[in-house]
Amino acid sequence: MREPQTIVVHNGSRIFGGAERWTVRLLQGLERRGHRTVFICADEAIRREVVRHGIEARVAHVGGQLMLPEAVRLAWVIRQYSPDAVLLSTFKKIWLAGMAARMARVPRVVARIGLSTDLPRRSWTYRVALRRWIDHVVLNSEAIREPFLSDLPGHDPARVSTIYNGVQVPASEGGTPVEEGAASLERAAARSELRATLGLPEQAFFVGTAARLVRQKRHDRLIEALPALPGVYAAFIGDGDLRADLECRAAELGVSDRTFFLGHHENVSGILPALDLYVVASEREGMSNAMLEAMAVGVPVVSTCVSGAEEALIASSPEDSAGVVVDMTSEAVAEGIRGLMGDAYRRQRMAQAAERVVRERFDLEKSHDLWEKMLLRPRG
C-alpha cells in the first residue's frame, strides 16, 4: 500500500463524454487506494456530474492560449491542494494548464493523450509545454506513439509511455463454476429482455454502438450501411446534437424500423449483451471504452481503422482476433458486418477472444495500478 498522496486532474472539456468518464473512473480507483483526488473542470455542469460520482471537484476556467491571467488563477487553485502530482487530461489545455502546474511548483506533471489527432505540430505552444512543463506523457494506444514522437523531434522516448484504458472484467476466468454460470445466465436474461422490449424478431441480427451522437463518431456510416444489410437491426446508445439529423437520415434510407435510438444510459453493461456485434464507425477515436466493455461481455467488434482498434482486436491468428478492422466508409462497415453475420462459429471464437483480451490487457485494476505508479513516481 502506497503512502496516501494528493492527485489533481485538470480537464478543460465542456462535455462530460468518454474521456471524462474515464477520468472519473481513474480517480475513483485512486481514492480506493487511499489517495485524495480533485477534479478541476471547466464549468459548473461538469463539476456537478463529477461530484455525483463521488469525486471532489472545482471549477477553474482556462481559455485560449493567450489567456495567461487564467493560468495564474489556475496555479493559485492548484497550490491550495499541495498536490503530489497533476494529470492534464485535455490536450488543448496543456499549454496554460502545464504552465499553471509549474507555477504551483507541483513535483510531477503528467499529460494524457488519447487521440491520434492530438499532436504537437498544431502549435509551438504544445511543443514548449511538452518539453519544459510535462514530466511524462501517457498514451492510451501504441498506435499514437510513432506519430507523436515524429512530431516532437529530440524528445526522449523514455518520457512517453502507453497505459491502456481499463474496464471492469466480469466474473469469468478464475471464478467458480457457480459464479461463471450465474454471470452467463445474467447476460442471457439481459439479452432476451432488451430484445423483447424493442420488439425484435426472434432471429434478428442486432448490432449497436454506444457513444455521443456527434460528428466525430460518424453514426451515419452505420445507418448508411443498413440498406445493404437486410434483417440487421441497429441500436444507438447515447444522445447528442445530431440525433434529429440521424433519425432523418434513417427515414430517408427507409431503415427507421430497424434503428433504435436508446438515448443516454449511465451504465451500458445491461444493453451490450443483447448485441451480436458492436460497431465503431468513428472518424477518430482513442481506445474506445464502450468497445472494451462490449468485448468484456463477449461481443465481437467491427471497427473503422481508428487508433487503438488493431491493438485491441487483431491477433496474429485470425481465429484469435476479437473483431475486424475496416476502412472508413459505410460500404466497408456493411461488408464487415456481413462477413461476420453469416459465420456464427467465427463470431463465437471472436467472443471468446474478446473476453480473454480484456482480462489480459484491459483489466481496470491493472490499469489503475499502472496509473498509480506513473503519477506518484518521483520526478526525473
N, C-alpha and C positions, 0 to 999 in steps of 0.2 A: 504494500500500500504506500503510495507516494505521499509526501507531506502536502497537506492542503494548500493550494495556491489560488490566485485570482486571475481569471482569464476574461478579457474584454473582447467582444466581437463588434466590428463596425460593419454595418450593411446599409448601403445607400439606395436600395430599391424602394419604389413606391407601390410595389405589388407584392403580396405575400404568395409567392409561387413556389416552385420546386426547390430552388436554391435556398429560400428562406426556411422551408420545412426541413431541409437537410440540416441547416444551421441549428435550428431549434433542437432537432434530434441529437446532434452532437453535444450541445450544451446540456441537455438532459442526461446524456451519458457521463459527462464530466462531473455533473452535480452528484450523480450516484456514486462516483468515486471520491466524493468528499470535497471537491473544489467549489469555489464560488465563481459564478459566471454572470456576466452582464452583457446584454444585447443593446447596442446603441444603434438607433434606426432613424429613418428619415422623417416620419410623421406619426401622428397620434394613432391613426388607424392600424398601422403596423405594430406600434407599441402595445395596443390593446390585444391584438392577436397573439403576440409573443407572450404576454402576461397570462393570457388564457391557457397557455401550455405550461404554465408554472415556472417561467423564466423571468428574472428581473430584467426590466427594460427601461430605456430612457431615450427621449428624442433629442437629437443634436443634428440639425440640418447642415449638410455640406453641399454647396452648389458647384458651379463650373470651375474650371482650372484657375481662373484669376481671382477667385474669392478667398484671398489669403486671410482676411479677418476671420472667416469661418473656420479655417484651420487652427487659428489661435484659440477660438472659443472651444473647438473640439478638444484641443490639447488640455485646456482647463478642465473640461468634463472628465477626460480620461485620467488626469492626475488625481482627481478626487478618489479614485478607486485603488490607486497604487498597484496597478496590475503587474503580474509577473510576465504576462505575455498579452499581445494584441494580435487578433486574427482579422485581416482585412478580406472580406468576402465579396466585395463588389469591385470589379476591375476598373471601372470608370472613375472610381474614387480613390485609387491608391496614391495618386499624387498628393492631394490635400490630406487624406487620412493618414498616409505614411508620414508626411511632414508633421502632422499633429502628434502622432505616436512618438516620434523622435524628440519633438519639443517637450513632450511629457516625460522624457527620459525612461521610456519603457525598456526593460532589459532585452526583450525578444519580440520582434515583429515578423509575422508570417503572413503571406498573401496566398489565397487560394484562387486558382484559375480553373474554370470548369467548361469553357467554350473554346473551340479551336480558333474562333474569330477574335478572341481577346489576346491580341499580340502587341508587343511594344512598338511596332512600326507606326502605329497610329499617331504618335506624338513623342517629341523629345522628353516631355514631362514623365511619361511612363518609363522611359529608359533611365532617367535620373533616379526616379523613385525606386526602381528595381535594383539598381546598382548601389545606391547610397543609403536608402532607408529601410529596405526589406532584407531581413537576415536570411530568409528562406522562402522559396516558392513551392507550393504543393499543387500538383496537377491531379485531376481525377481520372486521367487515362494516359497511357503511354503514347497514344497517337498524337497527343499535343506536344510532346517533348521536343521532337526534332524541329518543328516549325517555330516553337518558342525560342529555342537556343539559336537557331539560324537568324532570328530577328534581333538577337542581342549578342553580337559578336564579342568574344572575350569574356563572357560571363562564365563563372566557374560552374561546371555541370554538377559538382557536388552540392551546390546550393539549390538544386532543383530535384524534387522527389515526387513520386506518384503514390497516392493513397486512394484506393478505390472507395467509392461510396459503399455503404453497408446497409443491409436490410435485415429485418428480423427473420431468422430462419425458423420455419415451423418444425414441430416435432417430426423427426424422421430418423436420420442416421444417429445411432446412439440411444434412441428412445426405446422403451419397452414395446413389445408387440401390442400391448393394450393401448399404449399412447399413440402408436403409429396407426392402429386400426381406428381409434376414435378420431384422429385428425383426418383420415381418409373419408370416414363417414360424414364428418362435418363439411368437408369440401363438396362431397356429392350432394348433400342436402342443400347447400348454398346454390349449387349449380341448378338443381331442379326447381328450387323456389323462385329464383330470378327468371328463369326461362318461362315458368308458368305465369308469373306476374306480367311479363311482357307479351304473353300470348304467342310465343314462338312455336312453329310446327315442331313436332317431336324430333324429326330428323334434320332440323335446321342446322346449318353450319354457321357458327356465331363467332365473329371477330370483334375486337374492340381496342380502344385506346383511352388512356387517362392523362389528360393534360389540359391546360388552359386553352380556350378557344381563341387563339391569337395567330397572327400571320406566320410566325416562326415555326409553329407546329404543323402547318400545312395539312390540316384535316381534309382540305378539298381533294387532295390526292386519293385518299381512301374513298371519299364519296364518288369521285370520278372513276374509280376502279369498279364500283358495284355494277354498272350496266353490263360489264363483261363477265360478271360472276353470278349467274342465276342461282337462286337458292341460298345466297350468302347474305346474312344479316349483320349489321354493324352497330356497336354501341359507342357513344362518345361520352365519356365520364369527365365532367368538368364544365366550367362556364367561362364566359368572356365576351368581349365586344363583337366577335364575329359570329355569334350564334345565329342571329337572324339571317345573315348572309349565307351561312352554311345550310340552314334549313331551306332557304330559297333555292340554292344550288341542287339540293337533293330533290326538290319538287320539279325543277326544270328537267332533271335527268330521269324522272319517273321512278325514283327509288325511295320516296318518302316512307312507303310502307315497310321498307327494310332498314330504316335508320332510326335509332333511338338516342335522343339527346337526354341524358340522365341527370344533367346538372352537377353541381359540386357535391362531392361526398368526402367527409372528413377522413374516412377510412375506406379505401377501395378494396381492402382484402376480402370483403364479403361479396364483391362483384366479380373479381378476376377469375375465380374458379369456374364461373359459368361459361368462360370463353374457350373456344377451340384453338384460337390463335390470338396473340397480342400483336398489334401493329404500331410501329413507329414510322411515321411518314414525314418527319421533321426536315426542315431545310438546314438547321444547325441545332446542335444538341450537346450537352455534356453527357456524362454517363447517366442515362435516364433512370431515376429511382423507381418510377412506376413499372418500367420494363423489368427491373431486377425483382420487384415484388411479384410480378406475374411469373417470372422464372422460378421464384421461390415456392410457388404453389403448383409448379409443373405445367405451366402454359408455354408452349413453343412460341417463337417470335419471328415476325417478318419485319425487318428494319431497313430503312434507307441507310446509305453509307455515311452516317454521321460519326463524329469522333467517339470512340469507345465501343461502337457496335461490334466490330470484328473481334476485339479483345474479349468481349463478354460472350459472344455467340459462336464463333467459329473455332473449331478444333482441327488438328492435323488430319484427323479422320472424319469424313462427313457423318459417319454414324455416331460420333461423339459430340457433334455440334448441337447447340441449343436452339438454333434457328438459322435463318438465311438472311444475307445482306444483299439488297438490290439497289439499282440506280434510282435517282431522284425524279422519277416520273410516275404518273398514275398507272401507265401501262406496265411498268416494272413491278409496282406494288401488286397489281392484279395478277401478274404472272407468278409472283412469289406465293401469293395465297393459293392460286390454282394448283401449283405444283405440290403443295402440302395437303390441300383439301382432298385430293384423291389417293393419298397414301397414309392410311391410318397407322400402319406399322412404323413408318418413319416418324410420324408425329409422336408416337409412344416413346420411341428411342430419344427423340429430342426432349420430351418432357422429363425423362429420367436424367438426361444430361443437364438440363436446366437446373434442376434441383441440386444436382451434385456440384455444378459450377458455383452456385450461390453459397453452398455450405463451405466450399474450399476457398473461395476468393472474395466473396462479398458479404461475409457474416458481419453483422452490426457490431458485435462486441470486439471482434478482431480489429475492425476499422477504428473503433474508439480507442483501443489500446495503442494503435499507431499514432493517432492524433494526440493522445495524452503525452506520449514520448516526444513527439515533434514540438508541441507547444511549450513544454516545460523543460526542454533541453537547454542547458546554458548557452548563451550567445557565443558564437565562434567555435 
